[in-house]
Amino acid sequence: MKQELHHDGSDAFYETVLKLQSTDECRAFFEDICSPHELRTIEQRFQLLFLLTSGRSYSEIGEITGASSATISRASRQIANSHCGIAEIILRHTKAED
């Protein structure tokens, strides 16, 4: 049986994230919420998604991140199966910083 993704309190979590005011505040929030391993995993997942949406090859991404081709492939499938258009969101927000 698939565990429910959203639960009581999940809206409050996401609303709180949206209200964070700076990169430093966001980093501190996630460092308090997540274990070091969880945070590294989330950061690596984002890096993989970013590099994949930037058109990098699996071999380049593996060299940059140290991730296995299986991990990179899972991230690629995540983009393909995204509910929110994660590739477009990443590109839109990272290009705004340039």
Backbone torsions as a table, in degrees:
resi	resn	phi	psi	omega
1	MET	NA	129.4	-178.4
2	LYS	-73.2	132.0	179.3
3	GLN	-73.8	138.5	-179.9
4	GLU	-64.9	129.1	-178.9
5	LEU	-72.6	-46.8	-178.7
6	HIS	-96.5	141.2	-176.5
7	HIS	-147.0	175.3	177.5
8	ASP	-55.1	129.7	179.0
9	GLY	97.0	-15.4	-177.4
10	SER	-67.5	-37.0	177.0
11	ASP	-61.7	-41.5	179.0
12	ALA	-61.0	-39.3	178.4
13	PHE	-60.8	-52.8	-177.0
14	TYR	-66.3	-36.7	176.7
15	GLU	-64.2	-38.2	177.5
16	THR	-64.9	-44.1	178.1
17	VAL	-57.9	-43.0	-179.7
18	LEU	-63.3	-23.2	-177.4
19	LYS	-91.5	-5.1	178.5
20	LEU	-63.7	139.7	-167.8
21	GLN	-97.2	-18.4	-175.2
22	SER	-152.7	166.6	176.1
23	THR	-60.5	-42.3	-179.7
24	ASP	-62.9	-42.4	178.8
25	GLU	-65.3	-40.7	178.9
26	CYS	-64.3	-46.1	179.2
27	ARG	-59.9	-46.0	-179.8
28	ALA	-62.6	-41.4	178.8
29	PHE	-58.8	-51.2	-177.6
30	PHE	-70.5	-30.1	175.3
31	GLU	-66.4	-31.8	177.2
32	ASP	-78.7	-34.3	-176.7
33	ILE	-79.2	-40.3	-172.1
34	CYS	-104.6	153.0	169.4
35	SER	-72.6	160.2	177.2
36	PRO	-54.7	-39.7	179.4
37	HIS	-65.5	-44.7	178.7
38	GLU	-60.3	-43.3	-178.9
39	LEU	-65.7	-43.2	176.6
40	ARG	-60.6	-39.6	179.1
41	THR	-63.7	-45.6	178.7
42	ILE	-63.8	-44.7	179.8
43	GLU	-63.0	-41.1	178.8
44	GLN	-66.4	-40.6	179.3
45	ARG	-60.1	-44.6	178.3
46	PHE	-62.9	-43.4	-180.0
47	GLN	-60.7	-41.9	178.1
48	LEU	-62.8	-45.3	179.1
49	LEU	-62.6	-41.6	178.9
50	PHE	-61.7	-48.4	-178.2
51	LEU	-66.3	-38.0	177.2
52	LEU	-64.3	-42.4	179.9
53	THR	-71.9	-18.0	177.4
54	SER	-85.4	-0.9	176.4
55	GLY	86.4	13.4	178.8
56	ARG	-71.6	150.4	177.4
57	SER	-78.8	160.7	177.5
58	TYR	-57.4	-41.2	-177.8
59	SER	-66.2	-40.2	176.7
60	GLU	-62.7	-44.6	-178.7
61	ILE	-63.4	-41.4	177.2
62	GLY	-60.8	-41.9	178.7
63	GLU	-65.4	-40.6	-177.9
64	ILE	-70.1	-44.2	-170.3
65	THR	-102.0	-21.2	-173.7
66	GLY	80.0	4.9	179.9
67	ALA	-75.7	149.3	177.6
68	SER	-75.8	162.4	178.3
69	SER	-64.1	-30.8	177.2
70	ALA	-65.3	-41.5	178.7
71	THR	-66.4	-41.6	178.6
72	ILE	-64.7	-40.6	178.2
73	SER	-62.4	-41.5	176.9
74	ARG	-61.5	-41.4	178.7
75	ALA	-64.8	-38.5	177.7
76	SER	-63.1	-42.5	176.6
77	ARG	-64.4	-34.0	178.5
78	GLN	-62.6	-40.6	177.1
79	ILE	-62.8	-46.4	-177.9
80	ALA	-62.8	-32.2	-177.0
81	ASN	-101.8	13.7	-175.8
82	SER	-61.4	137.5	176.7
83	HIS	-82.8	-21.8	-172.5
84	CYS	-117.1	2.6	-176.6
85	GLY	74.3	52.2	-173.7
86	ILE	-54.8	-37.2	-179.0
87	ALA	-62.0	-45.9	-179.9
88	GLU	-65.4	-38.5	178.9
89	ILE	-64.1	-46.5	179.9
90	ILE	-61.6	-47.8	-179.5
91	LEU	-62.0	-43.6	-178.8
92	ARG	-62.0	-44.7	-175.5
93	HIS	-78.3	-32.3	179.3
94	THR	-79.7	-31.1	176.5
95	LYS	-70.8	-28.8	178.9
96	ALA	-65.5	-24.1	-179.8
97	GLU	-82.2	-18.5	-177.5
98	ASP	-69.3	NA	NA
